[in-house]
Amino acid sequence: PITFSWLDYVVFAALLGMSGSIGIFFGCFGSKQNSSGEYLLGGKRLHIVPVAMSIIASNISGLAVLGAPADIYRYGAYFIWSIIPILTSSLACVYVFMPVLLQLELITTYQYLQLRFGKSVKILASFMYIFQLVTYNPVVIFLPCLAFSQATGYNIYLIAPATTVFCVFYTAIGGLKTVVWTDTLQSISILLGSVVVLAMGLYQSGGVGNVFKIARDGGRLDVFNFDLDPTVRDTFWTFAVGSSAMWMVDVAVNQGTLQRLSAVPTFAKVKLVMVLFGIISVIFKVLTTITGIAVYARYADCDPLQSGKALHMDQLVPYYVMDVGGSILGLPGLFIAGVFAAALSTLSTNLLNLATTIYTDFLSGFVPKSTPEKKISYLLKLIVVVVGIVDCCLVFLVAKFGGILQFAISLLGITYGSLLGIFTLGMVFPIANEKGALSGGLAGLIFSGFMVFGNLFYKYHGLLPDHRKPISTQGCNVTTPLLSDNYKSYEGEIPSAFFRVSFWYFSICGCIVTVVVGLLVSFVTRKSDSNVRPELISPVFQFLLPTKQLKKDRSCKDDIPLKRVPCEIVE
């Protein structure tokens, strides 16, 4: 069993203590968070390194730290190909999406949709985003709470509220500056914990060469499958193409990314932020992949799941940490602290994003213009608290119904495709109009929802192939009772290919449907005298505008401050 030593508690408490101290400093002793601009944008004076680290941390959750290595253990190291969409989404962020969003001085990405299409599209996108985060936040916090419960024996029903209250506390009082600097601290903790655990695993498994030999013999390094069949769970294309839409939403049109990049002074520094983000994210993905390979090398001849040593896939990595480093005081504490750091950074980012979106897109119209900035700041903090309470209650549901985890993650595939499709319509296609964007967004949402829920239904009833790599129990102690695989087999009719599509393609399918339907409806409902403001189209695609509309293109320059730069439009 996983148990904490006194040093593990010290290491764990030290990280949380430093995170809370940062919030107290910026909320009480640093520059006061008494205006919405200071609270949401940090006064636009943040350094590129903490901003880059903050974006990285907000894209790494407990699901990545615990789930990715376990997935590699069971299905192979295809996860390494996720470095491709990371790099492409970073490029799209810098050259396609952010030049438009930053020059317009927007607080939320969804304000752009109102400028480009109208209020109805903005409300639809904002609602999808809020629903997505409120659903995802409980999942983010559940896994680290589960790991901590295993490590200490404390009840998860006590850990989850305490964790949520702590995160709400430092997010509410400190604003963006607190989130950015705590994310920086937590990113370091995540990387340090991953490196230490990986080093211990490689050492105890006979070194890098032996680990990769075992993984190769077990088929975990067979990652050069270029099969175009979309029903195959993991191939080169499922990660390089299928997951690209998810990364594009997480990085290029994400509310948190815009909020952080708006806090740096010039576009040249925005580029540097994204360069750092790309480099460090790739390093983390490589570390995660090698960790998964090391886990397999450790248990190649005795699967902990079938031997009963780990009861769930999410318990595999914590079990591995205690197995290879449980005798080292402080290592379990460092690892669990890293898992918690990943969850806290993601949760704090999402809380701030939700507060920003809810206030800006839904409540600001009801607030009198004469309202002092200090009161608006208090309102934003109140929203953080209320959302935190809702998320805490939903964590109890996740803890009680563990099957909701995959359901909640699949929900991301529903909303991500529609969101990316709507932004693509707006910034890439000048012909797109409000009716097209609204119709396309709803069509993509319905299409993805039908695909996801159908897939989950058939998977739950054991009607879908699982594509698991072979595992062995030959090296297990003969006295250990082996558990049967809980995957349900089925000998009846196989579901249609539509419901067997790999979950990595859910988002990209929704995006394609949104764009196609949006363009068709826009073409049918277009008006001959309609003009699109050039600054609302990405500089890369402004060549699609009629030349008579654009008199002068002022695309984003590296040395200019990040503020709106209007283009001249010929009437």
C-alpha positions as CSV (number, residue, x, y, z in Angstrom):
1,P,0.0,0.0,0.0
2,I,1.1,3.6,-0.7
3,T,2.0,5.4,2.5
4,F,3.4,8.8,3.2
5,S,6.4,9.4,5.4
6,W,6.9,12.6,7.4
7,L,9.2,14.0,4.7
8,D,6.5,13.3,2.0
9,Y,4.1,15.4,4.0
10,V,6.7,18.2,4.3
11,V,7.4,18.2,0.5
12,F,3.7,18.1,-0.3
13,A,2.8,20.9,2.1
14,A,5.7,23.1,1.0
15,L,4.4,23.2,-2.6
16,L,0.9,24.1,-1.5
17,G,2.2,26.6,1.0
18,M,4.3,28.4,-1.6
19,S,1.2,28.5,-4.0
20,G,-0.9,30.0,-1.3
21,S,1.8,32.5,-0.3
22,I,2.0,33.7,-3.9
23,G,-1.8,34.4,-3.9
24,I,-1.5,36.3,-0.5
25,F,1.4,38.3,-1.8
26,F,-0.3,39.5,-5.0
27,G,-3.7,39.9,-3.4
28,C,-2.6,41.7,-0.2
29,F,1.0,43.1,-0.5
30,G,1.7,43.3,-4.2
31,S,0.0,45.6,-6.7
32,K,-3.6,45.6,-5.7
33,Q,-6.2,43.6,-7.7
34,N,-8.7,46.4,-7.5
35,S,-9.5,46.8,-11.2
36,S,-10.7,44.3,-13.8
37,G,-7.6,45.0,-15.9
38,E,-5.2,44.3,-13.1
39,Y,-7.1,41.2,-12.0
40,L,-7.6,39.7,-15.4
41,L,-4.5,40.8,-17.3
42,G,-1.9,41.5,-14.7
43,G,-1.5,45.1,-15.8
44,K,0.0,43.8,-19.1
45,R,3.5,43.7,-17.5
46,L,4.2,40.0,-17.1
47,H,7.5,38.4,-18.2
48,I,7.6,35.8,-21.0
49,V,9.0,32.9,-19.0
50,P,6.2,32.7,-16.3
51,V,3.6,33.3,-19.0
52,A,5.0,30.4,-21.1
53,M,5.2,28.2,-18.1
54,S,1.6,29.1,-17.1
55,I,0.3,28.1,-20.5
56,I,2.2,24.8,-20.3
57,A,0.9,24.1,-16.8
58,S,-2.7,24.8,-17.7
59,N,-2.5,22.3,-20.5
60,I,-1.1,19.6,-18.2
61,S,-3.6,18.0,-15.8
62,G,-3.6,15.0,-13.6
63,L,-5.0,13.1,-16.5
64,A,-1.8,13.7,-18.5
65,V,0.5,12.9,-15.6
66,L,-1.4,9.7,-14.5
67,G,-3.3,8.8,-17.6
68,A,-0.8,9.1,-20.4
69,P,1.9,6.7,-19.1
70,A,-0.9,4.2,-18.2
71,D,-2.3,4.5,-21.7
72,I,1.2,3.9,-23.2
73,Y,1.6,0.8,-20.9
74,R,-1.6,-0.7,-22.3
75,Y,-1.8,0.6,-25.9
76,G,1.8,1.5,-26.9
77,A,3.8,4.7,-27.3
78,Y,1.8,6.4,-30.0
79,F,1.5,9.3,-27.6
80,I,4.8,10.5,-28.8
81,W,3.2,11.7,-32.0
82,S,1.3,14.3,-30.1
83,I,4.4,16.6,-30.4
84,I,3.2,17.3,-34.0
85,P,-0.1,18.9,-33.1
86,I,1.6,20.8,-30.3
87,L,4.0,22.4,-32.8
88,T,1.3,23.1,-35.5
89,S,-1.1,24.6,-32.9
90,S,1.6,26.9,-31.7
91,L,2.3,28.1,-35.2
92,A,-1.4,28.6,-35.8
93,C,-1.7,30.5,-32.6
94,V,1.1,33.0,-33.6
95,Y,0.3,33.4,-37.3
96,V,-3.4,32.7,-37.7
97,F,-5.5,33.4,-34.6
98,M,-3.7,35.7,-32.1
99,P,-2.8,38.5,-34.6
100,V,-6.5,39.1,-34.8
101,L,-7.5,38.6,-31.2
102,L,-4.7,40.6,-29.6
103,Q,-5.0,43.6,-31.9
104,L,-8.7,43.9,-31.0
105,E,-7.8,44.1,-27.3
106,L,-10.4,41.5,-26.4
107,I,-10.9,40.2,-22.9
108,T,-12.4,36.9,-24.1
109,T,-12.0,35.1,-27.4
110,Y,-15.8,35.0,-27.7
111,Q,-16.1,38.7,-28.0
112,Y,-14.5,38.3,-31.4
113,L,-17.4,36.1,-32.5
114,Q,-19.8,39.0,-31.7
115,L,-17.7,41.4,-33.7
116,R,-17.4,39.0,-36.6
117,F,-20.9,37.3,-36.6
118,G,-23.2,38.7,-34.0
119,K,-24.4,38.1,-30.4
120,S,-26.1,34.8,-31.1
121,V,-22.9,33.1,-32.2
122,K,-21.0,34.5,-29.2
123,I,-23.6,33.2,-26.8
124,L,-23.6,29.8,-28.3
125,A,-19.8,29.5,-28.2
126,S,-19.6,31.0,-24.7
127,F,-22.2,28.5,-23.4
128,M,-20.3,25.6,-25.0
129,Y,-17.1,26.8,-23.4
130,I,-18.6,27.2,-19.9
131,F,-20.3,23.8,-20.1
132,Q,-17.1,22.3,-21.2
133,L,-15.0,23.6,-18.3
134,V,-17.7,23.1,-15.6
135,T,-17.8,19.4,-16.8
136,Y,-14.1,19.0,-17.0
137,N,-13.0,20.7,-13.7
138,P,-14.3,17.9,-11.5
139,V,-12.4,15.3,-13.6
140,V,-9.2,17.4,-13.3
141,I,-9.4,17.5,-9.5
142,F,-10.6,13.9,-8.9
143,L,-7.6,11.9,-10.0
144,P,-5.0,13.7,-7.8
145,C,-7.4,13.5,-4.9
146,L,-7.6,9.8,-5.6
147,A,-3.8,9.5,-5.7
148,F,-3.5,11.4,-2.4
149,S,-6.1,9.3,-0.8
150,Q,-4.2,6.2,-1.7
151,A,-1.0,7.7,-0.4
152,T,-2.3,8.9,3.0
153,G,-5.5,6.9,3.7
154,Y,-7.5,10.1,4.0
155,N,-11.1,10.1,2.8
156,I,-11.5,11.5,-0.7
157,Y,-14.6,13.3,0.4
158,L,-12.4,15.4,2.7
159,I,-9.5,15.9,0.3
160,A,-11.6,17.2,-2.6
161,P,-13.3,20.1,-0.8
162,A,-10.0,21.1,0.9
163,T,-8.2,21.1,-2.5
164,T,-11.0,23.1,-4.2
165,V,-11.2,25.6,-1.4
166,F,-7.4,26.1,-1.5
167,C,-7.4,26.7,-5.2
168,V,-10.4,29.0,-5.1
169,F,-8.7,31.0,-2.4
170,Y,-5.4,31.8,-4.2
171,T,-7.2,32.3,-7.5
172,A,-9.8,34.6,-6.1
173,I,-7.5,36.9,-4.2
174,G,-4.6,37.1,-6.6
175,G,-6.0,37.1,-10.1
176,L,-3.9,36.5,-13.2
177,K,-0.6,37.3,-11.6
178,T,-1.2,34.7,-8.9
179,V,-2.3,32.1,-11.5
180,V,0.8,32.8,-13.7
181,W,3.4,32.6,-11.0
182,T,1.8,29.6,-9.2
183,D,1.6,27.9,-12.6
184,T,5.4,28.5,-13.0
185,L,6.1,27.0,-9.6
186,Q,3.8,24.1,-10.3
187,S,5.3,23.5,-13.8
188,I,8.7,23.1,-12.2
189,S,7.3,20.7,-9.7
190,I,5.6,18.6,-12.5
191,L,8.8,18.4,-14.6
192,L,11.0,17.7,-11.5
193,G,8.8,14.9,-10.3
194,S,8.6,13.4,-13.8
195,V,12.3,13.4,-14.2
196,V,13.0,11.9,-10.8
197,V,10.4,9.1,-11.2
198,L,11.7,8.3,-14.7
199,A,15.3,8.2,-13.6
200,M,14.5,5.8,-10.8
201,G,12.5,3.6,-13.1
202,L,15.2,3.4,-15.7
203,Y,17.8,2.6,-13.1
204,Q,15.9,-0.2,-11.5
205,S,14.9,-1.7,-14.9
206,G,18.5,-2.1,-16.1
207,G,19.0,1.1,-17.9
208,V,17.7,2.8,-21.0
209,G,18.8,0.1,-23.4
210,N,17.2,-2.7,-21.5
211,V,14.0,-0.8,-21.0
212,F,13.6,-0.1,-24.7
213,K,14.5,-3.7,-25.6
214,I,11.7,-5.0,-23.3
215,A,9.3,-2.4,-24.8
216,R,10.2,-3.4,-28.3
217,D,9.8,-7.1,-27.7
218,G,6.4,-6.3,-26.1
219,G,5.2,-4.3,-29.1
220,R,5.1,-1.0,-27.3
221,L,7.4,0.7,-29.7
222,D,5.4,-0.2,-32.8
223,V,4.4,3.4,-33.5
224,F,4.9,3.5,-37.2
225,N,1.4,2.4,-38.2
226,F,0.2,4.7,-41.0
227,D,-3.1,3.0,-41.5
228,L,-5.7,5.5,-42.7
229,D,-8.6,3.4,-41.1
230,P,-10.3,5.9,-38.7
231,T,-11.7,3.0,-36.6
232,V,-8.2,2.0,-35.5
233,R,-7.7,3.4,-32.0
234,D,-4.0,4.5,-32.3
235,T,-2.1,5.3,-35.4
236,F,0.2,8.0,-36.6
237,W,-2.7,9.8,-38.1
238,T,-5.0,9.6,-35.0
239,F,-2.5,11.7,-33.1
240,A,-0.9,13.9,-35.9
241,V,-4.3,14.8,-37.5
242,G,-7.1,13.5,-35.2
243,S,-5.9,15.2,-32.0
244,S,-4.8,18.4,-33.8
245,A,-8.3,20.0,-33.3
246,M,-8.1,19.4,-29.6
247,W,-4.7,21.0,-29.4
248,M,-5.8,23.9,-31.6
249,V,-8.6,24.7,-29.2
250,D,-6.4,24.2,-26.1
251,V,-3.7,26.5,-27.5
252,A,-4.7,28.7,-30.4
253,V,-8.2,29.8,-29.5
254,N,-8.2,29.1,-25.8
255,Q,-9.5,31.8,-23.5
256,G,-6.6,31.1,-21.1
257,T,-4.0,31.5,-23.8
258,L,-5.5,34.8,-25.0
259,Q,-5.6,36.1,-21.4
260,R,-2.0,35.3,-20.8
261,L,-0.7,36.5,-24.1
262,S,-2.6,39.8,-23.6
263,A,-0.6,40.3,-20.4
264,V,2.7,40.7,-22.3
265,P,3.6,44.1,-23.8
266,T,4.5,43.3,-27.5
267,F,3.8,40.8,-30.2
268,A,7.5,39.9,-30.5
269,K,7.3,38.7,-26.9
270,V,4.1,36.7,-27.8
271,K,6.2,34.8,-30.3
272,L,8.9,34.1,-27.7
273,V,6.2,32.8,-25.3
274,M,4.9,30.4,-27.9
275,V,8.5,29.2,-28.8
276,L,9.1,28.4,-25.1
277,F,5.7,26.8,-24.8
278,G,6.4,24.5,-27.8
279,I,9.9,23.5,-26.7
280,I,9.0,22.7,-23.1
281,S,5.7,21.0,-24.0
282,V,7.6,18.7,-26.4
283,I,10.1,17.8,-23.7
284,F,7.3,17.0,-21.3
285,K,5.6,14.7,-23.9
286,V,8.9,12.9,-24.5
287,L,9.3,12.4,-20.7
288,T,5.8,11.2,-20.4
289,T,6.2,8.7,-23.2
290,I,9.5,7.3,-21.8
291,T,7.8,7.0,-18.4
292,G,5.1,4.9,-19.9
293,I,7.7,2.7,-21.6
294,A,9.5,2.3,-18.3
295,V,6.3,1.3,-16.6
296,Y,5.8,-1.4,-19.1
297,A,9.4,-2.6,-18.8
298,R,8.9,-2.9,-15.1
299,Y,5.7,-5.1,-15.4
300,A,6.2,-6.8,-18.7
301,D,5.9,-10.2,-17.1
302,C,3.4,-9.4,-14.3
303,D,0.5,-7.0,-15.1
304,P,-0.4,-5.2,-11.8
305,L,-4.0,-4.9,-13.0
306,Q,-4.6,-8.6,-13.5
307,S,-2.6,-9.5,-10.4
308,G,-4.8,-7.3,-8.3
309,K,-2.0,-4.9,-7.1
310,A,-3.7,-2.1,-8.9
311,L,-7.4,-2.1,-9.3
312,H,-7.7,0.6,-11.9
313,M,-5.6,2.0,-14.8
314,D,-5.4,5.4,-13.0
315,Q,-3.8,3.7,-10.0
316,L,-1.0,2.1,-12.2
317,V,1.4,5.1,-12.1
318,P,1.1,5.8,-8.4
319,Y,1.7,2.1,-7.7
320,Y,4.7,2.2,-10.0
321,V,6.1,5.3,-8.1
322,M,5.9,3.5,-4.8
323,D,7.3,0.3,-6.3
324,V,10.4,1.9,-7.7
325,G,10.9,4.7,-5.1
326,G,8.8,4.0,-2.1
327,S,12.0,3.4,0.0
328,I,13.3,6.9,-0.8
329,L,11.9,9.4,1.7
330,G,10.2,12.3,0.0
331,L,9.9,10.8,-3.5
332,P,6.2,9.8,-3.1
333,G,5.5,13.3,-1.7
334,L,7.3,14.9,-4.7
335,F,5.3,12.8,-7.2
336,I,1.9,13.4,-5.6
337,A,2.8,17.1,-5.3
338,G,3.5,17.1,-9.0
339,V,0.2,15.5,-9.8
340,F,-1.5,18.0,-7.5
341,A,0.4,20.8,-9.1
342,A,-0.9,19.8,-12.6
343,A,-4.4,19.7,-11.3
344,L,-4.2,23.0,-9.4
345,S,-2.7,24.9,-12.3
346,T,-5.4,23.6,-14.7
347,L,-8.2,24.2,-12.1
348,S,-7.0,27.8,-11.3
349,T,-6.7,28.6,-15.0
350,N,-10.2,27.3,-15.7
351,L,-11.7,29.1,-12.7
352,L,-10.2,32.4,-13.9
353,N,-11.3,31.7,-17.5
354,L,-14.9,30.9,-16.3
355,A,-15.0,34.1,-14.3
356,T,-13.8,36.1,-17.2
357,T,-16.2,34.6,-19.7
358,I,-19.3,34.6,-17.5
359,Y,-18.8,38.3,-16.5
360,T,-17.7,39.6,-19.9
361,D,-20.1,37.7,-22.1
362,F,-23.2,37.4,-19.9
363,L,-23.1,39.8,-16.9
364,S,-21.3,42.9,-18.0
365,G,-24.4,44.1,-19.9
366,F,-26.4,44.3,-16.7
367,V,-23.7,46.2,-14.8
368,P,-24.1,50.0,-14.9
369,K,-21.2,51.7,-16.6
370,S,-20.7,53.9,-13.6
371,T,-19.8,50.9,-11.4
372,P,-16.4,51.3,-9.9
373,E,-13.6,49.0,-11.0
374,K,-13.1,47.8,-7.5
375,K,-16.7,46.5,-7.3
376,I,-16.3,44.7,-10.6
377,S,-13.1,43.1,-9.2
378,Y,-15.1,41.8,-6.2
379,L,-17.8,40.5,-8.6
380,L,-15.2,38.5,-10.5
381,K,-13.8,37.0,-7.3
382,L,-17.4,36.1,-6.3
383,I,-17.9,34.2,-9.6
384,V,-14.7,32.3,-8.9
385,V,-16.0,31.2,-5.5
386,V,-19.4,30.2,-6.8
387,V,-17.9,28.2,-9.7
388,G,-15.5,26.5,-7.3
389,I,-18.5,25.5,-5.1
390,V,-20.3,24.0,-8.1
391,D,-17.1,22.1,-9.2
392,C,-16.6,20.8,-5.7
393,C,-20.1,19.3,-5.6
394,L,-19.6,17.7,-9.0
395,V,-16.3,16.1,-7.7
396,F,-18.5,14.1,-5.3
397,L,-20.5,12.8,-8.3
398,V,-17.3,11.8,-10.1
399,A,-16.0,10.1,-7.0
400,K,-19.2,8.1,-6.7
401,F,-19.6,7.2,-10.3
402,G,-16.1,6.5,-11.6
403,G,-17.5,5.7,-15.1
404,I,-18.2,9.4,-15.6
405,L,-14.5,10.1,-16.2
406,Q,-14.5,8.8,-19.7
407,F,-17.9,10.3,-20.3
408,A,-16.7,13.8,-19.2
409,I,-13.5,13.6,-21.3
410,S,-15.5,12.6,-24.3
411,L,-17.7,15.7,-23.8
412,L,-14.6,17.7,-24.7
413,G,-14.7,16.2,-28.2
414,I,-18.3,17.4,-28.6
415,T,-17.6,21.1,-27.9
416,Y,-14.0,21.3,-29.2
417,G,-14.9,20.6,-32.8
418,S,-17.7,23.1,-32.9
419,L,-15.7,25.8,-31.2
420,L,-12.7,25.4,-33.6
421,G,-15.0,25.3,-36.6
422,I,-16.7,28.5,-35.6
423,F,-13.4,30.4,-35.2
424,T,-12.1,28.9,-38.4
425,L,-15.2,30.2,-40.2
426,G,-14.7,33.6,-38.8
427,M,-10.9,34.1,-39.4
428,V,-10.3,32.1,-42.5
429,F,-13.5,32.4,-44.7
430,P,-14.7,36.0,-45.4
431,I,-17.9,34.5,-47.0
432,A,-19.0,33.1,-43.6
433,N,-21.9,35.0,-42.0
434,E,-23.9,34.8,-38.8
435,K,-26.5,32.3,-40.0
436,G,-23.7,30.1,-41.4
437,A,-21.7,30.1,-38.2
438,L,-24.7,29.5,-36.0
439,S,-26.0,26.7,-38.2
440,G,-22.5,25.1,-38.5
441,G,-21.9,25.3,-34.8
442,L,-25.1,23.6,-33.9
443,A,-24.7,21.0,-36.7
444,G,-21.2,20.2,-35.5
445,L,-22.4,20.0,-31.9
446,I,-25.2,17.6,-32.8
447,F,-23.0,15.5,-35.1
448,S,-20.2,15.1,-32.5
449,G,-22.7,14.4,-29.7
450,F,-24.4,11.7,-31.7
451,M,-21.0,10.1,-32.5
452,V,-19.6,10.4,-28.9
453,F,-22.7,9.1,-27.1
454,G,-23.1,6.2,-29.6
455,N,-19.5,5.3,-29.2
456,L,-19.8,5.3,-25.4
457,F,-23.0,3.2,-25.5
458,Y,-21.4,0.5,-27.6
459,K,-18.2,0.6,-25.7
460,Y,-20.0,0.2,-22.4
461,H,-21.8,-2.8,-23.7
462,G,-18.6,-4.4,-25.0
463,L,-19.4,-4.1,-28.7
464,L,-16.2,-2.3,-29.7
465,P,-12.7,-3.7,-30.2
466,D,-10.3,-2.5,-27.6
467,H,-7.0,-2.7,-29.5
468,R,-5.0,-3.5,-26.3
469,K,-1.4,-4.7,-26.6
470,P,-0.7,-8.2,-25.2
471,I,0.1,-8.4,-21.5
472,S,1.6,-11.2,-19.4
473,T,1.2,-12.6,-15.9
474,Q,3.8,-15.3,-16.3
475,G,6.1,-13.7,-13.8
476,C,3.5,-13.2,-11.1
477,N,3.6,-15.1,-7.8
478,V,1.6,-18.3,-8.3
479,T,-0.2,-17.6,-5.0
480,T,-1.5,-14.3,-6.3
481,P,-5.1,-14.5,-7.5
482,L,-5.2,-13.3,-11.1
483,L,-8.2,-11.1,-12.0
484,S,-9.9,-11.6,-15.4
485,D,-9.9,-8.7,-17.9
486,N,-13.0,-6.6,-17.3
487,Y,-13.4,-5.9,-21.0
488,K,-16.7,-7.3,-22.3
489,S,-16.5,-9.4,-25.4
490,Y,-19.3,-9.7,-27.9
491,E,-19.9,-12.1,-30.7
492,G,-22.9,-10.5,-32.3
493,E,-23.3,-7.8,-35.0
494,I,-20.5,-5.2,-35.1
495,P,-21.7,-1.6,-34.9
496,S,-21.3,0.6,-38.0
497,A,-18.0,2.3,-38.6
498,F,-19.5,5.6,-37.6
499,F,-19.6,4.6,-34.0
500,R,-16.3,2.8,-34.1
501,V,-14.3,5.9,-35.1
502,S,-11.3,6.5,-32.8
503,F,-12.1,9.0,-30.0
504,W,-9.1,11.0,-31.2
505,Y,-11.1,12.0,-34.3
506,F,-14.2,13.3,-32.4
507,S,-13.0,16.9,-32.4
508,I,-11.7,17.1,-35.9
509,C,-15.0,15.5,-37.2
510,G,-17.1,18.1,-35.4
511,C,-14.9,20.9,-36.8
512,I,-15.2,19.6,-40.4
513,V,-19.0,19.4,-40.1
514,T,-19.2,22.9,-38.6
515,V,-17.1,24.4,-41.4
516,V,-18.8,22.6,-44.2
517,V,-22.4,23.3,-43.0
518,G,-21.4,26.9,-42.1
519,L,-20.0,27.6,-45.6
520,L,-23.0,26.1,-47.3
521,V,-25.5,28.1,-45.3
522,S,-23.4,31.2,-45.6
523,F,-23.3,30.8,-49.4
524,V,-27.1,30.3,-49.6
525,T,-27.9,33.3,-47.3
526,R,-25.1,35.7,-48.4
527,K,-25.9,39.3,-49.3
528,S,-24.3,41.0,-52.2
529,D,-23.6,44.2,-50.3
530,S,-22.1,42.5,-47.2
531,N,-18.6,43.5,-46.2
532,V,-16.3,42.0,-43.6
533,R,-13.9,44.2,-41.7
534,P,-10.4,43.2,-42.7
535,E,-9.0,43.2,-39.2
536,L,-11.5,40.4,-38.3
537,I,-9.8,38.1,-40.9
538,S,-6.5,36.5,-40.2
539,P,-3.6,38.2,-42.0
540,V,-2.7,34.9,-43.6
541,F,-6.1,34.6,-45.3
542,Q,-6.8,38.3,-46.1
543,F,-6.0,37.5,-49.7
544,L,-9.5,35.9,-49.8
545,L,-11.1,39.3,-49.3
546,P,-12.3,41.3,-52.3
547,T,-9.5,43.8,-53.1
548,K,-11.9,46.7,-53.1
549,Q,-12.7,46.1,-49.4
550,L,-9.1,46.4,-48.2
551,K,-7.3,49.7,-48.8
552,K,-4.4,49.0,-46.5
553,D,-3.4,45.8,-44.5
554,R,-1.9,46.5,-41.2
555,S,-1.0,43.1,-40.0
556,C,0.5,42.5,-36.5
557,K,4.0,43.9,-36.2
558,D,6.5,42.6,-33.7
559,D,7.4,45.9,-32.2
560,I,4.0,47.4,-31.6
561,P,2.1,47.4,-28.3
562,L,-0.7,44.9,-28.1
563,K,-3.7,47.2,-28.7
564,R,-6.2,47.5,-31.4
565,V,-4.8,48.6,-34.8
566,P,-7.8,49.5,-37.0
567,C,-7.6,48.9,-40.8
568,E,-9.1,51.4,-43.2
569,I,-12.2,50.2,-45.0
570,V,-13.4,51.7,-48.2
571,E,-17.1,52.2,-48.1
